[in-house]
């Protein structure tokens, strides 16, 4: 779906000069678009270009109107995030600065800072200890920054793992004990006293790291919204650390995050 003319127009709007290179980073969920790095004469930028397909086909089989509508809403929320929350740089919880956004009924375009040019040059699929510390500190600072913040521009309940959005998964859940307690767990998380803005998809793959791993930045804000910060923390841990290692690592985290 690469649109060279559209991408050159971005360069024109931002006074970046001639488009010299288009590098595909990844395609989006179920053919909904692409993320590309655009290199211009003066600098490079990242573009998340969403264009709805004629039909949906979720890779795990959840091809429902609920799933499709949730995805559409997530792109609208992400545009809101970059337009209204990403302009001020905070080195303690760095996010790419939004440069330009555009949306129509079935198309969304977000132009943002290229994190590589700001020193966040790598990602990780097997987190080392320094990277784990960096991400947990990022989450702590992010949650502290937005403690008790409310905004109609974001998800009323952040993250995509809560019961309002997962009736299909709950219905087929084989863990009977978890299934019985699911509603109560959801209620406790949604009513906890210290609500903040949660990233919503704080998995390891959505963090970029500095060369020495001491700093990180986060990307992918489709499910950002209100909630208990521990939802981000637990989701991150589940993505970065093997389950059997979590309990034995608890003392180490406590000592290194002070």
N, C-alpha and C positions, 0 to 999 in steps of 0.2 A: 504493500500500500504506500510505499515511499513516494512522496509528492515533492519533487525537486523545486517546483515553482513556489509552492507554499513555504518550503524551508528557506528559500532565498528571500521571500518576502519578510520572514522573521528577521533575517540579517539586515534588511533594509530598514525595518521599523526600529531596530536597536542600534543602528549605525555600526554594524560589525564588518561591513565590507562584503567582498565576494565569497560565496560559499565554495569551499575548496574540497570538502570531503564529508561523506555521510557514512558513519559506522553504526551498524545495527548492534544494539546491546541485548535486547530480548524482545520477543513477541509477548503480547498480553494474553491473559486468560481467555481461552476458547475463541481465539481469533478476533479479539476486541481491539486490536491495534498494535502499536509498537513503541519501544523506547529507543531513541537513537542519540548518538553524539554528533553534533554538527560542528565542523571546523570551518571557521571563517578566517579572513585575512588577519583580523585583530585578536580573536579569542575563540574558544570553543564553548558551547552550551549543550545542555541536555534537554531533549524534548520528549515528553510523554504525549503521544498522539493517539487518542481514543476515537475509534469510529465503529459504531455498532454494526455487527453483521446482520444479515437478513434473518438468520435463525441462530439459536444457541444450542450448544452441545457440550455440556460440562464434562470434562474428562473423567469425573467420578460418577457420572450418571444422574446428578441432581439437576436435571433439565426441567426446571419448574418456573412458573411465572414469578414466584417469590424470589428464587435465586437470581433471575434476570433483573428484576426490579431492584434488588439489593445492590447488585453490581452497578446499575445505572446511578443509584443514589450515592454510591461510594465515590464515583468520579466527580459528581457535583460537590460533594463534601471536600474532596481533595483540591478542587479549584478554589473553593472558599478558603481553605487553609493557606494556600500559597498567595492568594490575593490579600488576605487580612492578617495573617499571623507570622509570615516568614520574612518580613522585611528587616527586622532588627536582629542582627547577629548576636548570638550568645555563645561564647567559646566553651561554656560548660555543658551545653547541650546543643551542639551545632547542627543546623539543618541547612540544606541548600536554599539560597535566596530565590524567591520567585521573581522572574523578570517580565513575564507576559503570560496572560491567560486568555482563552477564547472558548466560547461554548455556544452550541446551537442545540436543536432538539435531539440530534443523534451523533454529535461530534464534540469532543473536548480536546483542548490543546494546552499543555502547560510547558512553558519554557522556563528553565531554572539554571542556576549556577552549576557549572561542572565541578564537582567536588575534587576531582584530580588536580585541578588548577589551584585549589586551596589547601593542598597537602594531604588530602585523604585518598591515598593512592591505591589501596588494596581492600579486598574483601576476604572472607575466610569461610571455609566449610568445616574446619576442625579447629575450634577456638583454643588458643593457648591461654595461660593464666592472665597475662597482661591484657589480652583482649576482653576476657570475661570481666575483669575489674573495670576496664574502660566503659563497657556497655552498662554495667550496673551503676556506675557513677553517672553516666549520661541519663539513665532513667531516673535516678534520685534527684538530679538537678532539674530535669524536665518536670517531674511531678511537683517539686517544690515551687518552681516558677509559676505553675498554673493552679496551685492549690485554691480550691473554692471558686475557680473561674467557671462561668457559665456563658454559653453562646448558642444561639439558635442556628448558627451557621454550620455547626458540627453535629455529629450523631448524638442523639439524646442519651443513648447508652453506647459508649465506645467499645471497640473490639467486635469481632464477628462471632465469638463463642459465647453467646447467651441465648436463652431459650426462645426469645421472640423471633430469632432468625434461624433457629435450628430444629424446627418441629420434625422434619424428615429424619434427621440423624437420631433424635431422641426416640422416635418411634421404633427404630431398628436396633437400638442400643442393647447389647447382649449382657452387659454387666448390670444385673438386676438390683444390686445394692445401690450402685451409683444412680441408676434410673429412679429409684424410690426417693433418693435424697436430692435429686437434681433441682427440683422446684425450690426447695428450701435454701440450697446453696446459692441459687440465682437471686433469691430475695435478700439474703444477707449481703451479697456483694453490691447489689443495687441500692441498698439502704444504709451502707456504712457511713459513719460520721464524716470521715475525711475524704471527700470526693475531690478529684482533680481532673485534668485533661490527660487521658491516656493515649499513647501512640496508637494502639489498636492492633498492630501487627508486628510486635517487637521481636521478631525472630532474628537469629544471627545473620541470615542472608540480607537483612535490611540495614546492616551497619557497614560503614566504610571506615578504614583505619589509617592513621598516620604511619609513617615509615617505622617508628619505634613502638607502635601499638599503644602508646600512652593516651592518645586522644582518638575519639571516634565521632562520626556524624551519622545521622539516621535519614533514611529515605522511605518512601511509600507511605503516604498519609491518607489512604482511602478509608480507613476505619477509625480515624481519630475522633474522639468524643469524650464524654463524661464518664467517670467511673472510679473504681478503687485502683490505686496504683499497683497493687500486688498482682492484678491481672496481667499487666505487662511483665512484671518481674518473673512470675512463674512461667509464662509463655516463653520468655527468653531463655530461662534455665532449661526448659524442656527441649529447646532447639539447639542448645550449645553443650549440654552435659548429659552423658548417659545416665538413665534413671538409677542404676545401681551405684553410681558415684555421688549422687546428690547429698545423701545424708552424711557420708564420710567427709564431704567437702565443706560442710556448714561451718565448722570451726575455722577453717582456713579463710573463707570469705569474710567472716566476722573480723578476723585479725587484720585483713588487708584492705578493708573498706573504710577504716577509720580516718 
